[in-house]
Amino acid sequence: MSFTEKNRLDTRDSFPQISLTSITGYTFELPNEFSGSWGIVLLYRGEW
């Protein structure tokens, strides 16, 4: 996948709506999970 300027979030941009499932089976709906507050999302790819 190539990276382009139009894919980059900038100051005051809204985080795109995505769903992530943890290894325990919990589904995170972002950015709703952090509604009204700051949050940090760490994505770990694991092994190649």
Chimera marker file (.cmm) of the C-alpha trace (Angstrom):
<marker_set name="trace">
<marker id="1" x="0.000" y="0.000" z="0.000" r="1" g="1" b="0" radius="0.5"/>
<marker id="2" x="1.386" y="3.386" z="-0.888" r="1" g="1" b="0" radius="0.5"/>
<marker id="3" x="1.212" y="6.394" z="1.412" r="1" g="1" b="0" radius="0.5"/>
<marker id="4" x="-0.023" y="9.697" z="0.061" r="1" g="1" b="0" radius="0.5"/>
<marker id="5" x="-0.596" y="13.125" z="1.585" r="1" g="1" b="0" radius="0.5"/>
<marker id="6" x="-4.380" y="12.742" z="1.330" r="1" g="1" b="0" radius="0.5"/>
<marker id="7" x="-4.257" y="9.730" z="3.723" r="1" g="1" b="0" radius="0.5"/>
<marker id="8" x="-2.548" y="11.671" z="6.496" r="1" g="1" b="0" radius="0.5"/>
<marker id="9" x="-4.553" y="13.078" z="9.407" r="1" g="1" b="0" radius="0.5"/>
<marker id="10" x="-3.838" y="16.698" z="10.232" r="1" g="1" b="0" radius="0.5"/>
<marker id="11" x="-4.565" y="18.916" z="13.222" r="1" g="1" b="0" radius="0.5"/>
<marker id="12" x="-8.302" y="19.060" z="13.969" r="1" g="1" b="0" radius="0.5"/>
<marker id="13" x="-9.108" y="16.216" z="11.522" r="1" g="1" b="0" radius="0.5"/>
<marker id="14" x="-11.635" y="13.677" z="12.730" r="1" g="1" b="0" radius="0.5"/>
<marker id="15" x="-10.427" y="10.127" z="13.256" r="1" g="1" b="0" radius="0.5"/>
<marker id="16" x="-12.039" y="7.812" z="10.664" r="1" g="1" b="0" radius="0.5"/>
<marker id="17" x="-14.733" y="5.351" z="11.792" r="1" g="1" b="0" radius="0.5"/>
<marker id="18" x="-13.173" y="1.892" z="12.212" r="1" g="1" b="0" radius="0.5"/>
<marker id="19" x="-13.841" y="-1.288" z="14.198" r="1" g="1" b="0" radius="0.5"/>
<marker id="20" x="-10.994" y="-3.258" z="15.774" r="1" g="1" b="0" radius="0.5"/>
<marker id="21" x="-11.248" y="-6.589" z="17.584" r="1" g="1" b="0" radius="0.5"/>
<marker id="22" x="-8.815" y="-7.323" z="20.414" r="1" g="1" b="0" radius="0.5"/>
<marker id="23" x="-7.256" y="-10.726" z="21.019" r="1" g="1" b="0" radius="0.5"/>
<marker id="24" x="-9.792" y="-11.214" z="23.819" r="1" g="1" b="0" radius="0.5"/>
<marker id="25" x="-12.684" y="-10.688" z="21.391" r="1" g="1" b="0" radius="0.5"/>
<marker id="26" x="-13.683" y="-7.172" z="22.525" r="1" g="1" b="0" radius="0.5"/>
<marker id="27" x="-14.663" y="-4.940" z="19.603" r="1" g="1" b="0" radius="0.5"/>
<marker id="28" x="-13.542" y="-1.310" z="19.748" r="1" g="1" b="0" radius="0.5"/>
<marker id="29" x="-15.529" y="1.212" z="17.735" r="1" g="1" b="0" radius="0.5"/>
<marker id="30" x="-13.221" y="4.138" z="17.049" r="1" g="1" b="0" radius="0.5"/>
<marker id="31" x="-13.442" y="7.051" z="17.589" r="1" g="1" b="0" radius="0.5"/>
<marker id="32" x="-16.620" y="6.378" z="19.643" r="1" g="1" b="0" radius="0.5"/>
<marker id="33" x="-14.602" y="4.470" z="22.265" r="1" g="1" b="0" radius="0.5"/>
<marker id="34" x="-12.912" y="7.727" z="23.292" r="1" g="1" b="0" radius="0.5"/>
<marker id="35" x="-15.915" y="10.009" z="22.889" r="1" g="1" b="0" radius="0.5"/>
<marker id="36" x="-15.365" y="13.271" z="24.747" r="1" g="1" b="0" radius="0.5"/>
<marker id="37" x="-11.800" y="12.500" z="25.826" r="1" g="1" b="0" radius="0.5"/>
<marker id="38" x="-8.305" y="11.882" z="24.522" r="1" g="1" b="0" radius="0.5"/>
<marker id="39" x="-7.165" y="8.389" z="23.648" r="1" g="1" b="0" radius="0.5"/>
<marker id="40" x="-4.130" y="6.532" z="22.368" r="1" g="1" b="0" radius="0.5"/>
<marker id="41" x="-4.366" y="3.537" z="20.063" r="1" g="1" b="0" radius="0.5"/>
<marker id="42" x="-1.338" y="1.281" z="19.743" r="1" g="1" b="0" radius="0.5"/>
<marker id="43" x="-1.485" y="-1.169" z="16.854" r="1" g="1" b="0" radius="0.5"/>
<marker id="44" x="0.973" y="-4.039" z="16.961" r="1" g="1" b="0" radius="0.5"/>
<marker id="45" x="1.287" y="-6.009" z="13.759" r="1" g="1" b="0" radius="0.5"/>
<marker id="46" x="2.986" y="-9.011" z="15.330" r="1" g="1" b="0" radius="0.5"/>
<marker id="47" x="5.073" y="-11.358" z="13.213" r="1" g="1" b="0" radius="0.5"/>
<marker id="48" x="5.474" y="-11.026" z="9.473" r="1" g="1" b="0" radius="0.5"/>
<link id1="1" id2="2" r="1" g="1" b="0" radius="0.2"/>
<link id1="2" id2="3" r="1" g="1" b="0" radius="0.2"/>
<link id1="3" id2="4" r="1" g="1" b="0" radius="0.2"/>
<link id1="4" id2="5" r="1" g="1" b="0" radius="0.2"/>
<link id1="5" id2="6" r="1" g="1" b="0" radius="0.2"/>
<link id1="6" id2="7" r="1" g="1" b="0" radius="0.2"/>
<link id1="7" id2="8" r="1" g="1" b="0" radius="0.2"/>
<link id1="8" id2="9" r="1" g="1" b="0" radius="0.2"/>
<link id1="9" id2="10" r="1" g="1" b="0" radius="0.2"/>
<link id1="10" id2="11" r="1" g="1" b="0" radius="0.2"/>
<link id1="11" id2="12" r="1" g="1" b="0" radius="0.2"/>
<link id1="12" id2="13" r="1" g="1" b="0" radius="0.2"/>
<link id1="13" id2="14" r="1" g="1" b="0" radius="0.2"/>
<link id1="14" id2="15" r="1" g="1" b="0" radius="0.2"/>
<link id1="15" id2="16" r="1" g="1" b="0" radius="0.2"/>
<link id1="16" id2="17" r="1" g="1" b="0" radius="0.2"/>
<link id1="17" id2="18" r="1" g="1" b="0" radius="0.2"/>
<link id1="18" id2="19" r="1" g="1" b="0" radius="0.2"/>
<link id1="19" id2="20" r="1" g="1" b="0" radius="0.2"/>
<link id1="20" id2="21" r="1" g="1" b="0" radius="0.2"/>
<link id1="21" id2="22" r="1" g="1" b="0" radius="0.2"/>
<link id1="22" id2="23" r="1" g="1" b="0" radius="0.2"/>
<link id1="23" id2="24" r="1" g="1" b="0" radius="0.2"/>
<link id1="24" id2="25" r="1" g="1" b="0" radius="0.2"/>
<link id1="25" id2="26" r="1" g="1" b="0" radius="0.2"/>
<link id1="26" id2="27" r="1" g="1" b="0" radius="0.2"/>
<link id1="27" id2="28" r="1" g="1" b="0" radius="0.2"/>
<link id1="28" id2="29" r="1" g="1" b="0" radius="0.2"/>
<link id1="29" id2="30" r="1" g="1" b="0" radius="0.2"/>
<link id1="30" id2="31" r="1" g="1" b="0" radius="0.2"/>
<link id1="31" id2="32" r="1" g="1" b="0" radius="0.2"/>
<link id1="32" id2="33" r="1" g="1" b="0" radius="0.2"/>
<link id1="33" id2="34" r="1" g="1" b="0" radius="0.2"/>
<link id1="34" id2="35" r="1" g="1" b="0" radius="0.2"/>
<link id1="35" id2="36" r="1" g="1" b="0" radius="0.2"/>
<link id1="36" id2="37" r="1" g="1" b="0" radius="0.2"/>
<link id1="37" id2="38" r="1" g="1" b="0" radius="0.2"/>
<link id1="38" id2="39" r="1" g="1" b="0" radius="0.2"/>
<link id1="39" id2="40" r="1" g="1" b="0" radius="0.2"/>
<link id1="40" id2="41" r="1" g="1" b="0" radius="0.2"/>
<link id1="41" id2="42" r="1" g="1" b="0" radius="0.2"/>
<link id1="42" id2="43" r="1" g="1" b="0" radius="0.2"/>
<link id1="43" id2="44" r="1" g="1" b="0" radius="0.2"/>
<link id1="44" id2="45" r="1" g="1" b="0" radius="0.2"/>
<link id1="45" id2="46" r="1" g="1" b="0" radius="0.2"/>
<link id1="46" id2="47" r="1" g="1" b="0" radius="0.2"/>
<link id1="47" id2="48" r="1" g="1" b="0" radius="0.2"/>
</marker_set>
